[in-house]
Amino acid sequence: MSSENDAAAFVRAGKIEIQATHASRWHVLGILSALMGFASISTDFYLPAMPEMAASLGASTGSVEFTISGFLIGFSLGQLFWGAVSDKYGRRVPVAAGLVLFIIGSAGCAMAENVEAIIIWRIVQALGACAGVVLSRAMVRDLYAGPRAAQMLSTLIAVMAIAPLLGPIIGGQIAAVAGWRAIFWTLVIVGAATLLALFTLPETLPPEKRRQDSLLGAFGRYGKLLGHRKILGYAGVGAFFYSGIYAYIAGTPFAFITYHHVPAEYYGLLFGSGIIGIVATNLMNTRLVPRSGMDTILSRAAFCAMIAGIVLAVASYFDAGGLWGIFVPLLIFVSMTGFIVANSIAGALSDFPEQAGAVSALVGAIQYGSGIAGSGLVGLFADGTPWPMGWVIGLMGVGCVLCVGLVTQDGTEMKQK
């Protein structure tokens, strides 16, 4: 089923075999990018509207920030379920079921009358959104291996980055014209359109390659996978980084809009600058991986993230440089996504191709689950200033570097048979 070296290779999908022409490969790439984008659009669309939501619902800043933490709870736990199911039953049906849940959760958020209800519906929304994200990564591993998988993941992330780039901008305009509830109705439409497009995508995991053990046994594999040092290292680097990213996501609407008085409709421009950095580093990663290797790039990026986080913490505490004093280190930290995310996922997947769904789910659950800590800490210690966001991101940058040691230290790693 591997086909990356041939211009006219074939992808086996159950009983279907389609010619992987240049056009069809871009068709698959487009759909996988859309599925990966659900993690971003589920939150980025309503970021500019968070202050408006707080005022409309009579809720505090911290409680609205907890809508992000609620999403991450569903997103992290759901990945463990979908990963195990997909290794046994294939990729496409679980993704379709997840999209249905996403549509239901988005509609629930649009009709909610208080912030507590939104938190609950955000969990439902996340349980569905994570299916597309975790299984699109597994589908890449179905088709590619090693550094080529890291390159393809970087390409996917770069292509789908248009979602978080445009999300806050579009969301800000929708909120300005029709109110914050219209943002969630827009997500309902996006989910339905993606569900229709999914039926044009072939199954990438044929029956002969699926796991034959029970679902209970499939869930038990997660415990065994956690016994591998390098998986813990790769997952740990991504976990601390994602915790910092979600501290950024939860904190910047209030740091930029409320504290530094940036108009809500312009928030997306500042947020989009970070996305441009992510696209640039992902494109760089596709070229650097074959030369320098995943682990080397991952280590250097983690160090850069730590330095940026520490500078941010200092600047936010002393209010040094005003808006630009926090914007520049935030931009550097967020831009490291292109080097850290793809390489940490591809590194964890490299030794376990036969369990791509489970490994992708486990790593994703750990990474996104850690976002609960990042966004939750920002919400818990919210004081109306950027300082809580700053110290959380600085701390998480240090954690990234510490976990790199599990990946790069010498030692013999046992492989799952």
Buried (B, 14 or more C-beta within 10 A) or exposed (E): BEBBEEEEBEBBBBEEEEEBEEEEBEBBBBBBBBBBBBBBBBBBBBBBBBBBBBEEBEBEBBBBBBBBBBBBBBBBBBBBBBBBBBBBBBBBBBBBBBBBBBBBBBBBBBEBEEBBBBBBBBBBBBBBBBBBBBBBBBBBBBBBBBBBBBBBBBBBBBBBBBBBBBBBBBBBBBBBEEEBBBBBBBBBEBBBEBBEBBEEBBBBBBEEBBBEEEBEEBBEBBEEBEEBBBBBBBBBBBBBBBBBBBBBBBBBBBBBBBBBEBEBBBBBEBBBBBBBBBBBBBBBBBEBBEEEBBBBBBBBBBBBBBBBBBBBBBBBBEEEEEBEBBBBBBBBBBBBBBBBBBBBBBBBBBBBBBBBBBBBBBBBBBBBBBBBBBBBBBBEEBEEBBBBBBBBBBBBBBBBBBBBEBBEEEEEEEEBE
